[in-house]
Amino acid sequence: MAKKVSQKQVNQEIKKLLEQYYYELKQIHLSDKIQKWLEANTLASDQAKKSLRDYYQELNRGTVSPNRLTDIETALNDIDQSQKSLSGFQRFLKQWSQDASAQIHSFLSSSLSFGKLVEVTSQAINELKEVDTLLKEIGKSNTALSSSDLKQIGSNSFEIASKYGQKATDYLVEVREASNAGYAHPDELAELTLAAQSASDITAELAGQYLFTVDKAYQLGGSVKALTEVLDGSNSITNHQAVTMTELANGMLAISTQASNLGVNIQETVAALGTLMATTQQSSPDLAKAFEEILLYLKQMTDETAGIDIYGLLRYEQACQALNVSLRETQNGVSSLRNPMEVLGELSQNYTSLEAADPKRTELLNSVGGSDSLRADALDALLNHYSLYTQMLTQYTQGTGSLAADAEKTANSWDGALTRISNTWTDTIGNLTDSSAIAGGLNFLNDLLSILNQITDSLGSLPPLLTGITGLAGIFGTSFVKNFA
């Protein structure tokens, strides 16, 4: 007796047969579509053609699962879109070689050839790939940034970097470092770091360390305004005194936290370090350490490592009293230690009014270590040049805008202008290919780079196509040329 089959089972079997038939037709259709694409796109990149041939063979070896069919179809669409962009760039190269008969912009060499065009374009593509990598790293370290945020940061990187004569990748490295340090607005801090590099002789690493250290030591909360004031003040001092930003930054790295804890504000610390650097021949970290120890004496704090004990502190306080300077003050019946820099100001007046060999002067220096001690030399330098310290304080407070002004000078220099041209070209390549190339289109960039390498290999047998070119306006139009200015 035959087993009775329900209508539901019949429907399910019919559905399976229809699905099987559908996917078999889809597989045949997709195989045919790939074959036609390969026939119609003979100039496609080798990588694209190899991938599609592999898919074609896979489709014709046997039944492919529905999910795999979807993957292959998606890959075909991606390759098709990529090659369309690539074809557009190839047309651009062809147009360049056909139209370039006039003279090129004064920034570029009169011997510019098609080979040079290929070279700078290859460099631009490699930088776009590095931009993509940096954006991914930034996204991983700061999950609060959305895909659109990252895309905007990448898009803005060329313009922002050009303001300071730097590369877009230089800017994005600083964004990454600020992101890793936990800052909510890493792009703003990165621009400030870039300005510091451009305005002075400071390295990217040291500029970032300076900002992060001062921010943490003085609890500035990542305020770009407050940190700009620090860099403006420091830069102003280096513009007026025989001190470099590198020296100041290294000194501040060594003492910022301790100085803040001992009640010395940022401008006082920078000015004191600047005075010591300008009047002695010692390294900035060593001078920072000596200044820290002087502050410990003024705040009457022992330090076993530095050899400062209770007896040394008592001797120092007595030496100050001999110069009619008290370390303490009484307010509302409460005794407390005075501001260290105010005490040094009074000591300076009384100390410098005496002869160099006066026992009171000698005893003060001996109380902190004597003639063989760096901190004694540092104390003597501060007291003898306290007027220089106050001058640097004024220069610090009057430094508003000095960083931006000096950064602009660098950006407008010959090297800065060439870097700006490079940024514009790289940004233009990104726009020509597809804006998505700056946010993940690495397959396309690899294809484009492959074609350019092929062109480069063949240049040995080709005469220069673009010698004596000096008119970008005739090639791109006036609006493009303006980007180089």
Secondary structure, DSSP 8 states (H G I E B T S, - for coil): ------HHHHHHHHHHHHHHHHHHHHHHHHHHHHHHHHHH-TTS-HHHHHHHHHHHHHHHHS---HHHHHHHHHHHHHHHHHHHHHHHHHHHHHHHHHH--S---TTS-TT--HHHHHHHHHHHHHHHHHHHHHHHHHHHH-TTS-HHHHHHHHHHHHHHHHHTT--HHHHHHHHHHHHHTT-S-HHHHHHHHHHHHHHSS--HHHHHHHHHHHHHHTT-TT-HHHHHHHHHHHHHHHHHSS--HHHHHHHHHHHHHHHHHTT--HHHHHHHHHHHHHH--S-HHHHHHHHHHHHHHHTT--BTTTTB-HHHHHHHHHHHHHTT--SEEEETTEEEE--HHHHHHHHHHHHHTS-TT-HHHHHHHHTTT-TT-HHHHHHHHHHHTHHHHHHHHHHHHT-TTHHHHHHHHHHTSHHHHHHHHHHHHHHHHHHHH-GGGGGT-HHHHHHHHHHHHHHHHHGGGS--SSTT---HHHHH-HHHHHTT-
